[in-house]
Amino acid sequence: MARFTVATLALFASSLSWASSTQTASPHGLYPKAGETVAFTHATLVTEPGQIQHDATLVIRDGRILSVGDDIPTGARLIDTKGAWIYPGFVDPYSNYGLPQTAYGPATTAPPHYSWPRPGAQAFNAAIHASQQWRQQFQADQDSARTYLKDGFTSVASARLDGIFQGYGVALSLAQLPPNQLIYNDSGRQFMSFDKGSSQQAYPNSLMGAIALVRQTLSDAAWYKDARSHQDAAAKLETNADLAALGTLQQHGIMMATRHEDELLSAAALFKKAGYQPVYVGSNFEYDRAGEVAKVAKTLVLPLTFPKPPAVTTQAEQYQVQLGDLRHWERAPTTAAVMRNKGVAVAFTRHKLEGSVWPAIRQAVRAGLSEQDALAALTTVPARIAGVSTLTGQLKAGMMADFVVASGDLFKDGKVLSTWTQGQPHTQIPMGLAALWGQYQAGQYQLSVTSDGKVSLKQGDKTISPIHHQYLDQQLHLRWHDNNGDHYWRLSNSYRQPALASGGPGQWQSLAIKALAAKPAKEKAPFKLLSRLSFPNEAYGLASHPKAEKLLIKHATVWTSEDDGTLADTDVLVEDGKIKRVGKDLRVPRGFTVIDANGMHLTAGIVDEHSHIAISGGVNEASEAVTSEVRIGDVVNPNDIAIYRALAGGTTTAQLLHGSANPIGGQSQVIKLRWGETANNMKFKEAPPTIKFALGENVKQSNWGDNFNRRYPQSRMGVKSLLEDAFQTAREYQEARTRYDLLSRRNKQETLPPRRDYRLDALVEILNKERFVHAHSYVASEILALMEVADDFGFTLQTFTHALEGYKVADELRKHGASASTFADWWAYKFEVYDAIAENACVLHDKGVLTSINSDSNDLIRRLNLEAAKSRSYCGMSEQEAWKLVTINPAKQLKIDQYVGSIKAGKAADLVLWSANPLTASARVQMTWVDGKRYFDRMRDLAERQAINTEKKGLIDKVLSANQATTSDREGYRPAVVHWHCEDTDSHLEAL
């Protein structure tokens, strides 16, 4: 049988010349001939995940697999691969291979660009590259290919990873052939992300803006496709290459990159509504919400870039390190196993990985992933994702001769010896040399040859250096010098008996040699998790989602926030998440828990009309003056510790508002503070939709700097004109849609169907009294101006939030029907609030304006009880009316008062038990329930603090004993939570 030598490989590679030209090119010289048949014998063949053949033969010819099994065709060249394992070639489904890298420009101080001219008839936004067909631009890159080949990858799916819609990918072989023969799938999935990449266009500048852009673009693509199907309509239709390209999105599919599991869940909600089931590129955070992710993601591509341990060397670092980061470092490798156990198909990508994939893959296997699933994650699953499962990913007759030769089981301690692409060998370590690995004794010398080619020689305890060595014809040649003169050795191996010879050139003689038994590899400790898994997986997360309690709270002082006022020594019965009864001496039903609240006070949960906690990726879509299409509901962050702290201060409901960067901002989201639930489960489903407007300095960019002088409006009077124009446009848009629907019913469809505009849809909802405006405001004149606009267009403004000059126009507010949500005592922090007074809430209340106190702060939301108390101090408001400022009044402003805001039979059991009068500084929250579920308990909190310290110490010790390089950056970790303020316009604080 022929030996598998370097010379053999070179000769074999030359026999593949038939493949050096394309099928349609004329030869320069002699016509190419078919290649020979080659049989790899006596190998262990892993034909597909879970299927292994021992002492088997793989036969290839003309770049394809001819047969798998026992047959050896007559005349085949034989390559003895006894002792080797042969796997299908690995496929990476997510790469930037062969295409330009994203060119992120340096931070610029230039004025923002509100439009971006692009060649051709393309989409309006520079982050949309949907029409790109990357098959047209790729170039084979031998240096990059070598990185993949060394690990056993033979093909990749690739696109330029730049922008939100990134274009249709191409699946490529890593062979060294003409480009035409490298393409396995010329039109793959549309690659996508929520990162606008190199786009210099201002919009979008937030995560919610990116999501809104995707929503609008998918809608536009459907509209465009429909319009083109009608001949008369198509004649009036603009040409848009990107929208046309998205017309085939359903057939091609989507590859969607996400940064963490919450972003994946947001993306899934968006795509489900649009009718798509993407393949998601995950983040190794999916273990955190595995059940929810498994419901929406059928296939998940996981990066093999596990986070480096967080820095915990110094005492300061140990104090500052977050428990969530320590947990993630430990648990990230378990993600693949956890998701497979949930039934999700998993593939691996080496995207952004430096070094070999094998340490990470073996770590994932140690963390619970089966070898069969690990191989599937490298072969059959990514091949299916890339649309090449009929060509590669298995060792099967007719498929491409893409395979990996290894020294043994790769998922244990095997090494990749060579990678073959379309029958071409790419040799990392020739098999013959692999047989030389080990330690040898020759007289007084000890020779060591490692699997990575390193050679060392010792004489007793003395290391001999330098030693010159090279591999020639399956032999290791060594030359070195010591006091005894020059030495020439060579080591060869027939797989049966090592042989060592010594002497000068031409004077070789055999030496006695003894192959030493290899030292047993140090067994790695069994994979054991020290960390707890909680919801969310952060400090103070809950071990399980709380259940609604059957509860009788007895002998409490009950603040009803109703006409009943405060009731002494009163009982409240709670069942099925509702308040069942309020009264004295209530009987204890069977199976109910009794809490003796003697000396304590029970109130309804506090409602915050104006908050910015729990928001990911920016609180402002600050790019344009009207951004009513963006939705805070798309970016609710359930991991924000401010939620837990707010519960500890008695707050149970909050309206999460867009910031104040635009006259017409984004849609708000009312949430219940259900700590530990997903973002979707936090949403207050019964709350009617609202939206944030803003007036004043922020919207006209007064303090934004010299570069921000181009966006209209730049004056307060311009704000009113913009609002009037927006509503007039919305009215005309509604009329056009109504007119088209009427014509459609009459079968007259010669007109172009109106494009659905989510920006205008929100304004139409305001006109139809289906969405309610909460307007950031300070100055009385602007409050009056906005009410004039509302009166002109026939709707009522729901709430002027802040309204620090509301006392000047209280009568007008009452007449219009607007309410006010103000600060207790914020003033003088900028010019337009100089006229604020501490008595504002009292004046508004006394004038008959529905009034509340809001936080607008992740700190104040924890002590809104004291903010309400200030109205007693400043202007003598009664206890009952002061308490209503943070309970029933904001609930009425949000139109949820039939559900929350007071203690009344039939309402949700959103309750807070206080140690003392809640309007006093000595009051401490003992327990907080939302829907009858206990989300905060002071005694549990105290115990949890000790548990957190113990867990952190154990994980820090594990990091220190792991002996790995630590990191202080956030690569691989969850973006740090940012507590936004109204005027924050930089979403990149979260590193989008």
Disulfide bonds with the S-S distance in Angstrom:
Cys842-Cys875 1.61
